[in-house]
């Protein structure tokens, strides 16, 4: 029986609630095992919860990385705020959307919650290597996973092409990065990574599973450690 990670708080159809304190409070109250949130850095180095690279304000889309926190504070939740809310109540599934400063963010999360209550995921191969080197000395046992979907750096054809090629070799990427947690899209898990995780003795996180039939399957698969979903109530109900 798999654990449940509430994707962006498990806001379901209400996208305005994604990565908000209200969503995380609701996920805790319904009995989720972990809550998932995306972390980015503002221009002045403040970690905030936001999935996309760009935030729409006043009809314009601007990168989070190019805006100071004080200018967008009304739109986004700071990492410290969600850590304070969930400490001692639920595990943290932290999906890093940054390159650089990874270990500073991870150290803050672990300092607030403890190693055993945290998993770190990212689509950045180099970030996994950086965090794992740090964790060997500062946070032994930390679970760090590499997403099966490689991230494209840039909007041009070549960066997208490179990301697509990299995504075709998830097992090689996991091995080279040193990840000790397998984080897989449900289709890739079905095709190869579920068997890979079982052979390697690694925990498997499957994302993002929302349909009732799919949840019934994945939540009760003995090879699955955790399921990430936008509908955690459905996932909990699917447990057998």
N, C-alpha and C positions, 0 to 999 in steps of 0.2 A: 504494500500500500504506500503510494508516494506521498511526499509532503507537498504542500501548496505554497507557491510564491505568488503573491498578488501583484501582477504586472502593472507598474506605475500606480500602485495602490488598488488595483482591481476596480477601476471606475466603470467598466462595462461600456455602455453606449454613450455615457455622458463624458465626452472628451474634455470638457472644461474642468473636470475633477481630477484629471491625471496629474500625478506628482504634486498633490495637495495634502495638507495635514488632515483635512476632512476625510479624504479617501483612506489614508493610513489608519486613522482612528476607526473607521468602519471596518476595515480589514482585520484589525486586531479584535474588535468586538465579535466578528463572525467566526473567529478561531483559526485564522491563517497561521501557518508555521513561520513564514517569512514574508516580508514586503519588499518588492523590487522598486528601485528608484534610479534614475539616470542622473549622473553628476557631470556638470560642466563648470568651467572657470570663467568668471567675468574678466574684463580688461585689467581690473585691479587685483586679480588673484583670489576672489571670493568664490568658494564652491557653492553652486546653486543646483536645484533640481529642475532639469529641463531635458527633454528628449532631443528635439531638433536643434540644428545649429543656429537657426535664425529665429528671432522673435519679431512678430508683427506689432508695431506700435505706430499709431497715427498714420495708418495706411502704407507704412514702409516696412520692409523686412531687413533687419540688420543682425549681424552675427552677434551672439552672446559674448564671444571673445573680444569684441570691439566696443563693448559698452561697460561703463562703470556700474557697480552694484547700486549705488545711490540713485542712479538714473532709472533703474528698472526694478527697484525694491518692491514696488506695489504689485508687480506681475509675477514674481518668482519666490520660491521658498528657499531659504538658506539651508545648507546641509546641517548645521548645528541645530536648527529648529526641529528637524525630523529626528535627529539622533536623541534629542531630549525627550521627544514624544514617545519613541519606541523603546528606549532603554529599559531592560528588564521585563519587557512585555512581549516582544516578538523578535525573530531574527531579521537581519538586514541582508538583502541581496542587492549589492551595489554594482551597477553597471556603469563603468567609467567611459565617458565620451571625451577623454582628454589624452593628449600626448605630452608628457612632461608633468612634473609635480605629482605623479601617481602615488609615490610613497608617502608624501605629506598627507594626502587625502586618506589613504589607507590607515596611516598611523592615527589620524583623528578619529576615524570610525572605530578602530580597535580599542583606542583609549576610552571611548565612551561605552562600548558594548562588550568588549572581550572577544578573543579570537574565536571561541567556539560558537559565537552567535553571529558570525559574519561569513559570507562568501563574496568574492570579488569576481566579476566577469567583465570582459572587454573584447572587442573585435581587433584590438591592436596586438599583433604578435610580440612586438618589442616591449610593450607594456607588461605583458605576462612575464617575460624574462626579467625585466627590471624589478617587478614586485616580488618574484620568487627569490631573487638574489637577496633582497632586503629581508624577506620573511624568514629565510634560513637563520638569520642572526637575531631578528627582533620579534618575529611572530611565528615560531615553529608550529606546523600543523594547519596554517591558514590555507583554506581551499581557494585556489585561483584558477578560473576557467577561461579558455579561449573560445569565443563564439565561432560557430561554423560558417558564419557569414563574414567574410573579410570586408574591411572598410575601405571605401574609395576616397583618396585624398585629391580633391579637385573635381571639377565638373566636366572636364574634357573627356574625350573619347579614350585616350590612353590610360588615365587613372582608372576609369570604369572597367576597361578591358583587363587591366592588371588585377583588379579586385575580383573580377569574375573568374579569371584563371586560378587565382589563389584559392577561391572557394571550392574549386574542383578537387582540391587535395587536403581535405580537413584533417585526415589522420596524420599526414606528414607535418602539417602546421602544428598540431597539438604536440607531437613528439619533439619537434625542433624548439618549440617555445618552452617546454618544461612544465606545461600546465598539469595540475594534479586533479582537475575536475573537467569533465566533458560537458560542454554546453552546446546543444544541437537543436537546430530547427527540426520539427517533427518529421518532415519528409527525409531529411538527411539521417536522422536517427534510425528511421525504419530501414533505409537502404544500407547503411554501413556503421554508423557510430554507436548504435546500441550494442552490436556484437563486439566492436572495438573496445568499448568501455568494459564490457564483461570480461573479455580476454585479459585486459590490462589491470583488472581489479580497481577501476576508477568509478567514482560516483557519476551518475548521468542526470543532467538537467535538460528537460525537453521544453522548447518554447515554440510559439505561443499557442496553447491549446485552448480553444473556446467552445467548440461544438459539443453537445451533450454526448453523442456517440463516441467522439474522439476522447473526451474526458473519461468516459467509462473504461475505454481501452487503456489509456496511458496511466491513469491513476491506479490501476490495479495490475500493472505490469511489474513483475518482480525484479526486472532489470533497471527500473526507473527509480531514481532517488527523489527527484523533485520535478514537479510540473509547474511551469509559469503560465498564468492565465489572466485574462481580463475579467473573468467571471468566477471569482473564487468560491462563491456560494454554490455554483453548479459543481465545481471540482470537489468540494467537501461532500456534497450530496452523492457524488458518483463513487465514493469510496465503498468498498465491499469487504 
